[in-house]
Amino acid sequence: MLRARKAGSNREADFHLEVPGNMSVLESHDLCDRIEHKLQSQLPKLKVTIHVEPEGYHNPN
């Protein structure tokens, strides 16, 4: 699920990124950085929050 908000000229987006369960923390962090930079290159004032979860994980909340 992607949630996006806009307040004035500021934009925020957050979403959950499902990664393979065997992906290291470093690899998933690097992937998030690449996604953030790509999004911000298209929308310079965008603040991005990515929640990383292992494949098949279902948050009980």
ABEGO torsion letter per residue (X at the ends): XBBBBBBEABBBBBBBBBBBAABBAAAAAAAAAAAAAAAAAABAABBBBBBBBBBGBBBAX
